[in-house]
């Protein structure tokens, strides 16, 4: 998976926003693969939709 900086560049290109907090949270090394699990995307996204 790409580095956080690559994810941020991609987000800026697509949306005009970094979404740095999301990328740093999802790419946290101890839980990175668990948080990238597509079956849990909606569950994990809940904490960000509240913000």
C-alpha positions in Angstrom: 0.0 0.0 0.0 1.2 3.5 -0.8 2.8 5.7 1.8 0.6 8.2 3.7 2.1 11.1 1.6 1.0 9.3 -1.6 -2.6 8.9 -0.2 -2.7 12.6 0.7 -1.5 13.6 -2.8 -4.2 11.4 -4.3 -6.9 12.9 -2.1 -5.9 16.5 -2.9 -5.9 15.7 -6.6 -9.4 14.0 -6.4 -11.1 16.2 -3.8 -9.0 19.3 -3.1 -8.6 18.2 0.5 -5.9 16.2 2.3 -7.9 14.1 4.7 -4.6 13.7 6.6 -6.3 12.5 9.8 -8.1 9.7 8.0 -4.9 8.6 6.2 -2.8 8.7 9.3 -5.4 6.8 11.3 -5.9 4.1 8.6 -2.2 3.6 8.0 -1.2 3.3 11.6 1.3 0.4 11.4 -0.1 -1.8 14.2 -3.6 -1.8 12.8 -3.0 -0.9 9.1 -4.2 -4.2 7.5 -7.2 -4.5 9.8 -8.3 -0.9 9.0 -7.9 -1.5 5.3 -10.3 -4.5 5.5 -13.1 -3.6 2.9 -15.7 -5.5 4.9 -15.2 -3.0 7.8 -15.1 0.2 5.8 -18.5 1.5 6.8 -17.9 0.6 10.5 -14.5 2.3 10.5 -15.8 5.3 8.6 -18.3 6.1 11.3 -15.9 7.8 13.5 -15.0 10.3 10.7 -18.5 11.0 9.6 -19.3 12.2 13.1 -16.6 14.9 12.6 
